[in-house]
Amino acid sequence: MKNDLTRREFVGQSVAAGLALASGVAAAAGEAPVRRDRRHEGVELTLLTNAGHAYFQAFARDFEAQTGAKVRVEGGGGPHDFDWWYLEPRVQADAVSRRPRYDLFCSDINHTWTLWPHLRPLDDLMRRSGYEIDGFFAGVRRYGELVRPGVRYGLPVRAMAPVVFYRRDLLGSLPATWEEYERALAAHTGAGRHGFAAVGLSYLYHPGGPAEELTKMYLARYWSLGDPILSADRQPLIGGEKGVAALEMLRRQVAAYVAPESVTWDAAAAAKEFVEGRAAVLEAVAGPELLRRLQDPAQSRVVDRWAVGPYPGPAGSFFTMGQEMMILKRTPHPEAAFDFIAFCTGPANAGRLLSEFGERSARTGPWLANPAVPPEQRRNIVATVDRGVMFAPGEPQWLDLLTALWDSVSPCLKGFLSPRQAMALAADKWRDALARRHYEIRPDA
């Protein structure tokens, strides 16, 4: 079949196709239908990502209908709850194998800092297609070019950051300092109510479990004190006085203002405490499902009485995360792989991601248009998430550093370690990890 569409035209058609699919209606009589040129007929691609992403399965079906290319979505290979752990070693092994099977990879932006020698830069494909990077949250857009300035190895599909949900009928406005924050928590603790809802102190190592959420709370307090986590010569600063003070603050607040039964809570249970009106503050990721529940009178006792804002302290004092779609360097089909990325991450399917699949879209537009959330809070969510910073940006050893914090913060809050012991343990593990050889970024790399 003759290919009569340029890639720039195709990307534009992909947006139109996504809009049509999102609306669920066929073109009205007299309107021009979306062109399906089947430009990639016979091409087969394999995407490695976390298992269970229904949206990738749906986008793959739609992409095949439009272009003819088949996209197989494959999970990481382990039990679903721990599937994330298998992704990076599996894609690394595949990238150096004799017959690689993966064309595309999707996971945390942080993986780029380790995997970039196996990834294909996207800039030339973006230029040829006219792909626009505007419209993404500032954090995921900015941190997508950390390996080499001006070079992008992935495009964002999801983004998230913890924010502070608070009862504006109780607090009025969000406290600007930790001293004011703690006074507000104390004022609303007692008589069956608690200052804030937080995840528990149970299992340590699940990437989406309490240890990770508690560590985000710790980092928000640490970063607000003004220091980075590493010095200019890549030495850990968290073992210093500010690192200890931040953990002492978190331990004190959890002990005094969180429900005792929260020791067994996951993020959903902590959110329920806030939704049902038993907590004045919730520190959590602003997910679509939580936002819907907050405004559902059948579930929520705080309808229209909540608001969202950043943690106390200066801008950029809390954890932001994002997932990107990347192309493996050895794929025989880079153009088809990029067209699938453009199809998944463009404005139309970014909107479907939030509205249809309840996922945290990396583009701000769907959040600003979310009808389940009051307009003021839509703007607050976008403004807050835009202020987040990424953990250990550019460090290939980022996961070693993060798990060292999980191993330190949670045992401290359980009472097994003092804040000083916990931060000394984390700093020792960081020094060991950072002493290993790391990639040197070369201009010709």
N, C-alpha and C positions, 0 to 999 in steps of 0.2 A: 504494500500500500504506500502510495506517495505521501511523504511527510510535508504538508503544506502549511504548518504552523511553526513560527520561530519559538524558541524557548521563552522569550519575553511574552509572546502572545499566549503560550501555554499556561504560564503562571497566572496571567490575568484570567484565562478561562477556568483555571482551577479554583480561583476565588469565586467566580460566578457559579461554578458547579457546587462548591461547598455551600454557598448561600441557598441554592435551590434545594439541595439535600437537607439542609438545616430546616427549611420552611416546611418540608414534607409535602409540597404541592407541585404539580406539573406546571410548566409555563402556560399562561393563559393564551387563548386563541389570538393569533396575530403577533405574539411575541416571538423573538428569535430564540430557538432552543440552544442549550449549551452544546458547543461542538465537541464531539468525541472522536478525535482523530486517530485513536489507537496507535499513537506514535511509538509505543514500546511493546507492541505485539510480540509475544514469544519470550520476552525478558522475564526472568525469575529472580527475585531478590529475597534475602533472608535478613530479618531484623532480630537482633538479640536485645532483650529488655527484661524487666521484671515480669514474672508470670501474672496473668489475670487482667491485663490491660484491655478491657473490652473496646475502648475507643480505638486502639490501633487495629483491632480486628475489623471494626466497622470502617475505618478509613481505608484499610487495605481493600476491602470489597468495593468501595466507591472508586478508589483509584484504578482498580482493574477494569471496572466498567467504563471508565473514561479513557484509559490509556492502553489497555490490553496487558499491562505488566502484572504479574502475580507477586504478591508480597506475603511471605510466610513469616509469622510472628512467633518467635521462640523464646521461652523463658530461660532462666539461668541454670536449671538442672537439679536444684535441691528441693527439699520440702518448701512449700510456698512461703511459710512464715519467715524462712531464712534465705529465701531465694536471692535477695540483694547481695549477699556475701559472695555468691558464686560468680557474679557477673564479670568483675575485672579479671580474675585469674583465667576465666574461661575465654574471654575475648583475647587476652594476651597470648594464651597458648595457641588459639586459632590463627592469630595474625602471623605467627612464625611457622605454622605448619606447612607441609608440602602442598596440601590442597585445602586452602581456607574455605569455610562455608559461609561466613558472615559478610554481608555487604554493608550493613548498617548496625549501629549500636546506639542505644538510648539509656542513659543513666545520669547520675549527678554531674554537674559541671566539673566538680572536683576531679573526676576520673580523667578529664582532659589533661590535667597537669602530670599524670603518669603515663597516659596512653598516647600522647601526641606524636611520638615517632611512628606510630602505626596508623595515623589518621591522615586523611586528605584535606588540605586547606580548601575552604569553600568560597573564597573571595572571588575567584574568576567565574565560578558558576553563578554566584550572586549578581555579579556585574552583568553577565550576558543575559540573565533572566529578568533583570530589573527588580530583584527582590529587595524590599524595603525593610530595614532593621528598626525603623521608628515604630513606636507603639508597644514595645516590650517594657516591662518594669525596668527601672534604671539599673538595679543591681545585677540582674541576670544579663542585661545588655553589656554593662561595663565589665563584668568578670568573665565574659566570654572571649576576651582578647588578652588574657594574662600571659599566655605562653610566649607570644611574640607580639609586640604592639602592632595593631593594624591587621593582624592575621586572625581569622576566625575559623575554628575547627568544628564548631557545632552551632545549631540554632535552637533557641529555647522552646520547649513545649509546655513545661510546668514550672511554677514558681510558688514559693511559700516563705513566710516568716512569722514568728510568734509576735503577737500584739497583746495589748492589755485591753481586755473587755472590762468595763466598769459600769456600775449602776449610777447613772447620772442623777436619778431621783434621790440618791443617798449622798453621793460625793459631790454633786454639782459639776465639777470639772476634774480632770485627771491631775493629780499632784505632779508638780514639776521637779521635786527633789525627793530623794529616798527618805529623808526625815519626815517630810509631809506625807509621803506614801505610807510609811509605817504608822504614823499617827492615825491615818484614815483606817488602816486595817484594825488597829486597836479599838477604835471607836465603834466598829461594826462587828466585833467579836463578843459573843455572849448570848444567852437566852436562845440557844439552838441555832444561832447564826454564826458565820465565820467570816473573817476579814477577806480571805481569798481561797479559791479552790486550786488545788495542785495535784499532779499525778503522784503516785505512791513511790515506795522505795523498794519494790519487789524486783523481779528478774533484771539482771544487769545488761545483757548483751544484745538483745533484739534491737536492730537499728531504729525501729519505730516505737520502742518501749520507754518506760519511765526514766531509765538512766540517761537516754538521749534528751528527753524533755527537761529533766532536772539540770542537765549540763547547759542547755540553752538559757535557763533561768540564771545559772551561775555566770555565764558569759555576759549576759545583759548587765549584771551588776558589776562585773569586772571592767568591761569596756567603758561603762559610764564613769569610772574613776579616772579615765584619761590615758591609760597606758595601752600600747599594743601588746599582743601576746608574745611577740618575739622582738629581740633587739635588732639593730641594723646588721649585726654580724651573725644572725640566726641563733641566738641564745635565748632560752626560755626566760620570760619575765614573770610568769604566773606564780613562781615560788617566792616572790617578794612580798612585801607588806600589803600591797594592794590586792594581790591574789588571795592572801589569807583573809584580809578584811572583807572581800566580796563573798567568800564562802561562809565566814562568820555571820554576815548579814543574812544570807539565804537560810542558814541553819536556824538562826534565831526566829526568823519570820515563819518558817515552816513549823517550828515547835510551838509557837504562840498563837498563830492565827489560822491554821489549817485544821480541818476536822480530824480527830484521831483515827477514825476509820479509813482515812484516805491512804493509809499505808499499803492497802491492796488495790488502789484505784489505777486504772489506765486513763488515757486522755478522755475517752468517752464518759467515764464515770465522773471525772472532774468537771467536765462541761455540764453534765446533768445537774450537778450541785448549783452551778450558776444559773442555768436555765430555769430551774425550779425555785429560784429566789432565796436560796440558803447561803449565798456568798455574795459579797460586795464587789469582788474583783476576780477575774479569771485570766491567767496568763496562758495563752494557747494560740495555735495557728488558726487563722481565719478561714476555715474550710466552708464550702458551700452548704454542706449538710448542717453544720452548726448554725450558720446564719439563717437557714430556713427554719430550724427548730426555734430559734430565738423569737421569731415573728409568728409562730403558729400558736394560736390561743389554746388549742387542745393540749399542747405540751408545755408551753411557756407561761411563767408567771411574771415575766419581765418585758412583755411586748411593749415596744416603743419607750422603754425606760432604761435602755442600755446604750452605750456608746463605745467607740473604739479609739485608741490612741497609742502613741509610742511609750516605751519604757521611760522612766525618769532619766535625766542626764542629757548629754549632748547628742546631736544627730549621729547616726551610725553606731549605736551602742547595743545593737541586738543582731541576732543570727538570721541571715537570709540563705535560702537554698533554691536551687533550680535544677531541672533536668533538661539535657540537650539531646538532640538527635545528631549523630555524627556518621561520616562515611569512612569505612576502612580503606586504607590506601591500595590494597590489592584487589578491590572489586573490579570485575570486568565491565561494570555498567555504572560508572559514576554519574552520567547524565540522568539516567532513570532513577538512581538513588536520590539525587538532589531533587528531582521533580517530586518524589514522594515526600521528602522533607518539607519542601515548599507547600505541598498540598496539606500536610498535617499541621504545619505551624502558621499558615496564613490566617488572616483575620476571621474568615468564615468558620473554619474548623476550630480555631481557638475559641470562638463563641460557643460552638457545639460542645466543646470540652467541658465548659462550665455548666451550660444550661441543660444539656442532654445527659452528660455522664457524671456530673457532680464533681469534676476534678478542678484543681487549682490552675487555671490558665495562666500562662506567662505573659499574656497581653493585658494591658489595662482596660481596653475597651469593654470586654465582657463584664468586668467587675463594675464599671461605671454604669452599665445598662442593666444590671441584675435587678429584676422587679421584686425579688424576695426581700430586698434590703432597702430601708429608707434612704433617699438620695444623699442626705448629709453623711450617713455612715458609709455609703459607697465611696464617697470622696475621701473620707478619713482612712478607710482601708488602703486605698491606693497611695495616698500620701505617706502613710506609715510604712507600708512594705517598701516603698521607694527609698526609705532612709536606712534600710538594713545593710549590714556588711557581711561578707563571707568569711568563714573560718579558714585561717592559714592560707590565704590566697596565693596560688602559684606553687605551693609546696607539694612535691611528689609524696612526701611522708604524711600528708594531711590525715589519713585514716589512723595511722599509728598515734598521732597526737590526739585525735579526737577520742579514740578508745581509751587512751591513758587517762583522759579526764573522766570518762564514764567510770573507770576503775577506781577513781579517787573521790569524786563528788558523792556518789551514792553511798559508799561505805562510811563516809563522814556523816552524812545525814542519818544513817542507821546507828551511829554512835560507836563504830568500830575504830575510827580514826579522828583525831582532832583536826581542825581546819589546817593548822600548820603542818601536821604530819601528812595530810592528804595532798597538799600542794607541793610539799617536798618530794613525795612519791611521784606525782605527775611530772614535776620538773626533771627528776632523774630519768624517767622513761623518755621524756622529750629529748634530753641530751643524747641518749643512746640512739634514738631514731634519727636525729638530725646529723649525727656523726657519720652515718652511712653515706655512701656515694650517691649524689643526686645529679640529675641531668643539668648540664650547662647549656643554656640556650645560645646557639650560634647564629649569626646573621644568615648563614647559608644553609641552616638546618632545614 
